[in-house]
Amino acid sequence: MIINTQEQDSSTLYKVISQTIIPRPIAWVVTELNGVVNIAPFSYFTALSSKPATCIISIGHKSDGEAKDTLRNIRESKKCTICMTEFENLELMHKSAKELPSNISEADELNIETKTIIKEYPPMITDSPVAFVCSFNQEIEIGGKTIPLILNIEQIYLRDDITDDNLNISYNPIARAAKGYAKLCEEIFMERV
């Protein structure tokens, strides 16, 4: 079967792409605007470059067609904190995907504990093993309903128990895998070529 992307609607393409490009890391993106902390999970997220330290996140729209709070908040504040999640927070992360009015904080609604690690930036999820404190770099217009944002990674938080003195990092992140989630904890090591 060959699927011509130009001939398919967005829901069909999402279904095919999200079930074939797997696993995709899933992270909570924390934004803050007018004192409201917004927390939302995104799986269209990945590293873009290490020098300059950048990542990319693609954000869709709400069911009513309006920009998601995360997109609106990053556009206005130019900041976000991206928090990796582990299995222990899978249920909370999944629940935080529910659309809430923009004046309601997922942190308050779902009792998600946060802490500020860098002044002037949104807080991080307290239990996250890794957090990327980011500033807005640019928005990419690709047409359609999804808006890719390139973010500068300004600071990286690593929980003490996941790294050693040589910055060898080991933790159990969650990824999106087709219709569900997957633990990414088994590493396969190969000799360098």
N, C-alpha and C positions, 0 to 999 in steps of 0.2 A: 504494500500500500504506500502510495506517495500522497502526502498532504500538501497541497499548494496553500501556503499561508495567506496569499492574496485573496483566496476564495473562501476563507473560513471566517466565521464570526469570532469575536473575542473570547466568548465563554468556551468554545470548542478548542481554540488555541491554548487557552489557559489550562484546560484539562489535559491536553497532550503534553505541553511543555512542562507543567508542574509534576507530571508523572514519569517523565523521562530524564530530565536533568536533575538527578538525585544522587546523593542527598544534597540539600541546600541548607546551609547553616540558618538557624532561626534565632533571632535576637529580639529582645525588647528594646524599642526605641522610646526614650524618655524625653519629652519636651515640656516646657513650662511657659505659660503665657498668662498674664494678669493674675498671677498667684495660683493658677490651676495646673497641677502636675498631670500630664497626659502620658499614659503608658500603653503602647500597642506593639504586638508582635509582628515581625516582618520576616519572610523567608526569601524575598527577592532582595538579598543583601549579600555582599561579598567584598573581600579586599580588592583594591584596584592597583595599588602600588605601595612599595615600602619606602621609597625615596623619590618624591615627597610621599609621606605617609598619608594615604587616602583610601577611602572605601566608597562604595556606591550602594545606594538603596533606591529601589523603585517603589513608588507609592501610588496606589490607585485612588479611587474616589468612594465616597459613601454611597449607600444604596439609593439615595435621592439625587445623586449626581454632583453634590457639593464636594469640595476638596476635603479630604480627611483632616482631622485635627492636627495630626503629625505634620502633614504637608503645610497647612496654614501656619502652624507654630514655627516651623523651621524658616519659612519664607519671612515671617515677621521678626523673629528673634535672632535668626542666623546661627542657632546653636542647638545641639542635642547631645544626649549621652546614650550610646548603644551598649546594651548589657547582654552578654551571653548568658544562656540559661542551662541548667543541668536538670536531670530527671526529677529531683526533689521539687522543683518548681513548675513542672510540666502542666499540672492541672490549673494552677493560677495563671500561667502564661496563656493557656488555651482559653480560659474564661475572659482574659483581658482583651480578646479579639472582638468581643461584643461591642456594637456601636452604642455609645452613650452620648448624651448631649454634651456639647463642648464645655459647659460650665461645671460638669461633674468629673471629678478626678477618679481614675481607676485605682489609684493608690488608696484613696479613702473608701471607695465603694467595695473594693475587694480585700482591704487590709493588707496591701502590699507595702512592706517596709522599705523606705528609701533613706539614703544619707547623702549629704553634700560632700563631695571630695575635692572639687575645684570651685572656688567662689566664682560667681558670675555665669556658671553653667548649670543646666538642670541636674538634679540629683541622680544617683545611680540606685539600682535595686540592691538593697543591702546584702542579699544572699548570692549575688552574681560573682562568679569566679574571675571574670574579666569584664572590664568596662572601657569603652573608647569614648573619650570626651572630644566632641567634634564641633567644628565650625563649618558653616556653609561655604562651599567653593563655587559651584555653579549648578544650574538646572539645565537639563538637556531636553530639547524639544524633539520628540520622535514621532509625534502624531498619536492620536488615540487617547485613551483614558489613563494610561500609566505615565507617571512623571519620574524619570531617573534624576537623582540628586547626587552630585559628587561632593563628598565631605572631606575636609582636612582632619586628620586625626592629630589632635593637639597634645593629648596626654593619654596614657594607657595605665589603667589600674589592674594589677595582678594580685589576687588573694595570696597571702603568704604561703598557704599550704599546697599551692599548685606549681610552685617553681623552686628551683634550687639556685645556688650561687652563680651557676653558669647560664642562667635564664633558660634552662630546659623546662618546658612547661608541660604539665600533664593534668588534664581534667576530662570530664565526660560530657561534652556538649550535646545538645539536642538538635536534630536536623529535621527538616520537612522531607518526607519520603513518600511520594505519590499522595494518597489521600490521608495518610497518617503521619506519625513521627517516628524517628529512629534515634537510638543512642549511638553516638560516635565514639566508642571507647576502645575498640580493638585496633591496635596499630600493626601494620605490616612493614617491617624494615627491610630495605634492600641496600646492597653495597653501592656506594657512589660510583658513577661511571665517568 
